[in-house]
Amino acid sequence: MQALVKTAAGPGLELCDVPRPQIGINDVLVRVHRTGICGTDLHIDAWDAWAQRSVAPPLVIGHEFVGTIVEVGANVTDFRAGELVSGEGHVVCGRCRHCLAGRRELCAHTIGLGVGRAGAFAELVSLPMTNIWHHWPGIDEDVAAVFDPLGNAVHTALAFPVLGEDVLISGAGPIGLMATAVARHAGARHVVVSEPIAYRRDLAMRMGASLALDPRVRKLPDVFEELDMVEGFDVAMEMSGNATALQSALGAMAHGGGIAILGLPTEPVGIDVGEVVLKMLTLRGIYGREMYETWYKMTVMLRSGLDITPAITHRFHFTDHEAAFAAARSGESGKVIMDWTAH
């Protein structure tokens, strides 16, 4: 089969012929239809410091996908050939304290699809049956392909109650854009998006933002009067990994507010702990999705009217992967999809 492979330690990816995945008795083999390009994939392509620490070439990369089941292992009874599925990209140990308690997202022994094991940028991908999500009827395949990042957005957006609250989202990349729609769908009063790229500010407004500002031009407190905010934001979502963005959010929070932090900075970030203490703020780190409560929540929201399709801006065939990665890297894009169904 064909797959997109990190063949060696260095920048770049290659489209190669690789062996068909072998499945065990508890595994499911999926024929991939579409995949989404994630920031993780861009890091692996660029071969930055994180990728050098985390990935051992050669490796098929990619973890956002939708496809149909081709084959199941002998122990698998809940899934059948032909069903439309995606996969949870965090493969957990199943035996640690958190896994046994049903808190699998907290497993310290997680192996990432397309990072620590062969991934989904391929014609076929194999995962344990406990990582397979059976899509409900009516879910669009482009949307199904990006359930992984949508799950990040839902996990972040619902980390604190947002109904009737004033919400700040720092960073309008694909996950920030999806979180904008989720917060609006969940009943936020105002959703303010802070994003320096004009293209993405425009997308944020299409996703339901009350206001999208350029943080280089306008400070967060400047919007309080315009939006009839008394003290500051009740909830903030830090999606950018930018130190200044987190520091600005801290300074613009109302007393008792909560900040959900998904963005990963490349360097340590200094914060004013006194501000956290005196405002009695809650900071919560977000990684991945709750297994599988987040998957259920995003499915129900999509079925009840949540629309994230404006965040999907570019589509390519997998043989045009270089153009697809360039679009994803440019900043002039939302989520980029690759089609694996035709040659």
SVG drawing of the C-alpha trace seen along z (x, -y; Angstrom):
<svg xmlns="http://www.w3.org/2000/svg" viewBox="-30 -51 49 66">
<polyline fill="none" stroke="black" stroke-width="0.4" points="0.0,0.0 1.0,-3.6 1.8,-5.7 3.4,-9.0 6.6,-8.2 9.2,-9.9 12.0,-7.8 15.0,-9.3 16.1,-11.8 15.8,-15.1 13.2,-17.4 10.7,-16.1 8.3,-13.2 8.2,-10.6 5.3,-8.8 6.3,-5.1 5.1,-1.6 5.0,0.1 3.7,3.5 0.0,3.8 -0.5,3.6 -0.8,6.9 -3.6,7.1 -3.8,9.0 -6.8,10.7 -8.0,7.4 -7.3,5.1 -9.3,3.4 -8.0,2.7 -9.4,-0.4 -9.3,-1.5 -8.6,-5.2 -10.8,-7.6 -9.7,-11.1 -7.1,-12.5 -6.5,-15.8 -3.1,-17.5 -2.2,-18.4 0.4,-20.7 2.1,-17.5 2.5,-16.4 4.0,-19.7 6.6,-19.3 7.5,-15.9 7.8,-17.1 10.1,-20.0 12.0,-17.6 12.2,-20.2 13.6,-19.6 10.3,-18.0 10.1,-15.6 13.8,-14.6 13.0,-13.7 9.7,-11.9 9.9,-10.1 12.0,-7.2 12.2,-6.9 11.1,-5.1 7.5,-5.8 4.2,-6.2 2.8,-9.4 -0.7,-10.9 -3.4,-10.4 -6.6,-12.2 -8.7,-10.0 -12.0,-8.5 -12.4,-5.3 -14.3,-2.0 -13.5,1.3 -11.8,3.9 -11.1,6.6 -11.3,7.3 -9.4,9.6 -10.8,12.8 -11.7,11.2 -13.6,8.3 -17.4,8.6 -18.6,5.0 -17.3,3.8 -17.9,5.2 -16.5,4.7 -17.9,1.7 -18.7,-0.4 -17.6,-4.1 -15.1,-4.8 -12.4,-7.1 -9.9,-6.3 -8.7,-7.7 -5.1,-8.5 -3.9,-7.9 -3.2,-4.1 -3.1,-3.6 -1.8,-0.8 -5.1,0.4 -3.5,1.5 -2.3,-1.6 -4.3,-3.3 -6.0,-5.8 -6.9,-3.3 -8.4,-0.9 -10.4,-3.8 -11.8,-4.7 -9.6,-7.9 -7.7,-6.7 -6.8,-10.2 -4.5,-10.4 -2.5,-7.3 1.2,-8.0 2.1,-5.3 0.2,-6.6 1.6,-5.8 0.5,-8.3 -0.7,-7.1 1.6,-8.4 4.2,-9.3 5.0,-6.1 3.3,-3.6 2.4,-3.4 -0.1,-6.1 -3.0,-6.9 -1.4,-8.7 -1.8,-5.5 -4.3,-3.5 -4.8,-1.2 -4.3,-1.7 -4.6,0.7 -5.7,-0.2 -6.9,1.7 -10.7,2.1 -10.8,0.0 -9.5,-2.9 -12.2,-2.7 -15.1,-5.2 -18.2,-4.1 -19.7,-7.2 -23.4,-7.8 -25.5,-8.2 -25.4,-11.6 -21.8,-12.7 -20.1,-14.3 -16.9,-12.4 -14.8,-15.6 -15.9,-16.4 -15.5,-12.7 -11.9,-12.9 -11.1,-15.7 -12.8,-14.2 -9.4,-14.1 -8.8,-17.9 -12.5,-18.6 -12.2,-16.5 -9.4,-18.7 -11.6,-21.8 -14.6,-20.3 -12.4,-19.1 -11.0,-22.6 -14.2,-24.5 -16.1,-22.5 -13.4,-22.4 -15.3,-25.2 -19.0,-26.1 -19.5,-28.6 -23.3,-29.1 -23.9,-32.8 -20.2,-33.6 -17.7,-35.9 -15.1,-33.7 -11.6,-34.5 -9.9,-32.3 -6.2,-33.0 -5.2,-31.6 -7.5,-30.9 -5.7,-27.8 -8.0,-24.9 -8.7,-23.9 -9.2,-27.5 -11.7,-28.0 -13.6,-24.8 -13.6,-25.8 -15.2,-29.2 -18.1,-27.3 -18.4,-24.9 -18.4,-27.8 -21.1,-29.6 -23.1,-26.4 -22.8,-25.8 -24.3,-29.2 -21.5,-31.6 -22.6,-35.2 -19.6,-36.6 -16.7,-34.8 -13.7,-37.0 -10.9,-35.6 -7.3,-37.0 -5.4,-36.2 -2.7,-38.1 -3.5,-36.6 -6.3,-38.4 -7.4,-35.3 -8.0,-33.4 -9.7,-36.3 -12.2,-36.3 -12.7,-32.5 -13.3,-33.1 -16.1,-35.5 -17.7,-32.9 -17.4,-30.3 -19.5,-32.5 -17.0,-34.9 -18.5,-38.1 -15.3,-39.9 -11.9,-38.9 -9.0,-41.2 -5.4,-41.6 -3.5,-41.5 -0.7,-43.6 -3.1,-46.4 -5.7,-46.1 -5.4,-45.1 -8.0,-42.8 -9.3,-45.3 -10.2,-47.6 -13.2,-45.4 -14.8,-45.3 -16.9,-48.5 -17.8,-47.5 -19.2,-44.2 -20.7,-45.4 -18.3,-43.3 -18.0,-44.5 -14.7,-43.0 -13.1,-40.7 -13.4,-37.3 -15.0,-34.4 -13.4,-31.7 -10.2,-31.7 -8.9,-29.1 -5.2,-29.3 -4.7,-27.6 -1.6,-29.4 1.3,-28.3 2.4,-31.9 3.8,-33.2 2.5,-36.8 -1.0,-35.4 -1.2,-33.5 0.1,-36.5 -2.4,-38.8 -5.2,-36.4 -4.3,-36.3 -4.4,-40.1 -7.9,-40.2 -9.6,-37.6 -12.5,-38.3 -12.2,-37.1 -12.9,-33.4 -12.3,-32.8 -10.9,-29.6 -8.2,-29.2 -8.0,-26.0 -4.5,-25.7 -4.1,-23.5 -1.4,-25.3 2.1,-24.0 4.8,-26.6 8.3,-25.8 10.0,-27.5 9.1,-27.8 6.6,-30.6 6.7,-33.0 3.4,-34.0 2.3,-36.3 1.3,-33.8 0.1,-36.7 -2.5,-37.5 -3.6,-33.8 -3.8,-33.8 -5.5,-37.2 -8.0,-36.7 -8.5,-33.0 -8.1,-31.8 -8.1,-28.1 -5.6,-27.0 -6.3,-23.6 -4.0,-21.8 -5.8,-20.0 -4.3,-17.1 -6.2,-15.2 -9.8,-14.0 -11.7,-12.4 -12.1,-8.7 -14.8,-8.5 -17.1,-11.1 -15.7,-13.9 -16.4,-11.7 -20.0,-11.3 -20.3,-15.1 -19.0,-16.2 -21.2,-13.7 -24.3,-14.9 -23.4,-18.5 -22.9,-17.9 -26.3,-16.1 -27.9,-19.1 -26.6,-21.7 -23.0,-22.5 -21.3,-23.4 -17.5,-23.3 -17.3,-23.0 -16.1,-26.6 -12.9,-25.6 -12.2,-23.1 -10.7,-25.3 -8.4,-23.1 -8.7,-19.7 -5.9,-17.8 -5.3,-14.3 -2.7,-12.5 -0.3,-12.5 -0.3,-16.3 0.9,-16.0 3.6,-18.7 1.0,-21.3 -1.3,-20.1 1.5,-20.6 2.4,-24.0 -1.2,-25.1 -1.4,-23.9 1.9,-25.6 1.0,-28.9 -1.3,-30.3 -3.7,-31.2 -5.8,-28.1 -8.0,-26.4 -8.0,-22.6 -6.5,-20.8 -7.9,-17.5 -6.2,-14.8 -8.2,-12.3 -6.9,-8.7 -9.8,-7.2 -8.6,-7.5 -5.3,-7.4"/>
</svg>
